[in-house]
Amino acid sequence: MSEFIPYGRQSISDDDIAAVVDVLKSDFLTQGPAVPQFEDAIRKRVKAKHAIAANSATSALHIACAALELGPGDLLWTSPVTFVASANCALYMGADVDFVDIDPVTYNMSPAALEAKLTDAAACGRLPKVIVPVHLSGEPCDMETIGGLAKKYGVRVIEDASHAIGGEYSGQPVGSCAHSDITVFSFHPVKIITSAEGGMAMTNDADLASRMQMLRSHGITRDPTKMTKASDGAWYYQQTSLGWNYRMTDIQAALGASQIDRLTNFLKRRHEIADRYDQMLASLPVTTPRRDPNAYSALHLYIIRVPKKAGVAAHQQVFDKMRAAGIGVNLHYIPVHLQPYYAELGFRPGMYPAAEAYYEEAISIPMYPDLSSQDQDRVVAVLKEALVE
Ligand SMILES: *Cc1c(COP(=O)(O)O)cnc(C)c1O
């Protein structure tokens, strides 16, 4: 019986384990030195001025929206093909969500659809306050165009780069916020590097950084320069806004920081696997993912499309056959507007046709640095057989 091959999984080294054990033996399990060290290392790596670690990317998206003062009556636009967290962050703030359909080739938010929607929104006075492009599978969005449109219409930008740490876009690391206000990373175990649970918000804006720092910890400050009056004494702190406890622990930060050294190699290995898939799948009736030659994808996912075509098994059949054969295929993502919670908000099938067409064909096949060539061969062999009607 061959082993189950998941679609993604973490890679943990002895150094990672030692780093976590060191924290467990230290004075601070949380609020110690490991979190600022992790923040500093990521900040340097992705060339951003400020980094705010949080206990998840979901929390980081929430404090990012709060720092941008998204609120009731405001709108946030994101891609329908993303994890629900990219949209939910607006609802947490009492704001409304809308979606911009995807580009049928890149699967990212379509800059053309964004431009058309912004033109319409400007005409009827209902522009979004924030847009959240998502670098699906680690393939960077066209940030130059999206950032340019945002500037033109006075819209703020949060990049959801949960899939994309280590990636580059026109020579700039994803996370440098060259075309955005804030960029958010996720360190969930299936993502590129992990802290078990964890996320981080990057920004070059000192004011946004300071707000996010406070918001992740109850809206409290101990910095006298940020207080409304002189300190009462050494014990004194002030709550000046309503925040949450979204802090990352030192245990998590130590694991995350230990993984950074291997980020370059993780991506190299992901690219080797993708190149090999590209070759092996070239003769099969599937669409392989496009990679922009002007960008460097983090390749979090390898997404194929199974077109509806005579002689080719149906999408669901291929999916089921692969799962039955022990290949942990997955589908990223069910378009958010099709979720029952969003249907209650008024969203309907047919609203984002490119996203819905994608959903009928997409399958994520296994992609992670420790995937062996032997296992990759098995994935392809199973896929080949599953595609036969
Ligand atoms: C994983 C993910 C998130 C949420 O990340 P967590 O760290 O699990 O909260 C948000 N957006 C996208 C696109 C993701 O893939």
Boltz pocket constraint, residues with backbone or C-beta under 6 A from the ligand:
constraints:
  - pocket:
      binder: B
      contacts: [[A, 55], [A, 56], [A, 57], [A, 58], [A, 59], [A, 82], [A, 83], [A, 85], [A, 86], [A, 134], [A, 160], [A, 162], [A, 163], [A, 185], [A, 186], [A, 187], [A, 188], [A, 197], [A, 198], [A, 199]]
      max_distance: 6.0
